[in-house]
Amino acid sequence: MPQPCWSPPPTLSSLWSPPKLLWKKSGLTLENGETSVMGRIKEVSLTSGPPSPSCQVHHSAPALVFSAGGYTGNVFHDFNDGFIPLFITVNSIFPDGNYVLVIHNCRRWWESKYADLLHTLSKHPIVNLEKANATHCFPYAHVGLISHGFMTIDPTLMPSSINLTHFRGFLDAAYAQNHPFPSPNISKQKARPRLVLVTRSGGAGRHILNQGDLHNAAEECTGAALTHSLFLRPGSVLMQVVPLGLAWAAETCFGNSSRELGLEYMEYKIGEKESSLADKYGNDDIMVKDPVRAQGKGWSTKIMDVYLKEQNITLDLVRFRRHLEEAYNKASKFMQNKG
């Protein structure tokens, strides 16, 4: 479980200063042995005491300093490790909204992709530490982001009981400013639920092998991209295909947050015969027969690779079609009631 990363707001002259601070993002990093990701997060030095460098740029607002490195580029981590902790931090430390974002690993494509969110969070120009060639001075600084866990905001730890629905409200407001969405001119009688199939591709594992047949079955009657559930209207139906050994991850990363956001969350837990692990290890192997026991008391890199990267899926279309029909009926009812 990610731990909150706090630092008090001292003045620059009294800033707590170990020899070096290693940027550490929330999420599955050092806690799970994935030390390789730390190579993508820069190390910075904090020093205090005289002589202080002369200020070339003065800021009246304090600084919020964090890294956009690590797993950035994966939409789940962009939000789980980045924007949700950022939202928690600014609402906890800077309730007046007056602060400057000072960002390490602030790559141009990332800043451009999330410009609407960043500019809504702070009215001040971003200070990109890779490009800054002057000495910036702030009244004080907060270093690091606060995390409450996977895809969650704990209202008991927040002022005014802010929760995940407030974060979705922030997303709606940020994107609505520059991208107004016209209401579709579709009558309730003609409207039909729209199925969006989010699947993985390439050799990263958890790929649906009979995707073509699945497409046909869907007409007749998952992975990081499920993070887009943050943008769904309350009452929308979200169904997640859960591979072997990943029930806890499905619930922790998407199940809990979907329910909190008011979605109709469904799961399709695959059977042993639908997993490629049955072909590789055999139906009677503990990795297939009892994933909970196989994982033991920890989630080692070896175990993680088996269930996350080695495993692909061939869906039982007869069984899966029943889940699709249930999802379709739920979505149809929602559309008739809400439009």
Protein Blocks (a to p, Z undefined) as FASTA:
>chain_A
ZZddddddddfklgccdfbdcdddedjfkknopamlmmmpccddddedjdddddfbdcfb
dcddddfehjnhiaklmmmmmmmmmmmmmmmmmmnopacdddehiafklmmmmmmmmmmm
pmcdcddfklpccdcddfbdcedjddebehiacfklpghhiafklmmmmmmmmmmmmmcc
ddddddfklpccdddddddehjeojiafklmmmmmmmmmmmcfklmmmmmpcehiacddd
ddehilmmmmmmmmmmmmmnopacddddddfklpmklmmnopkbmklmmmmlmnmmadcf
klmmmmmmmpccdddfklmmmmmmmmmmmmmmmmmmnZZ
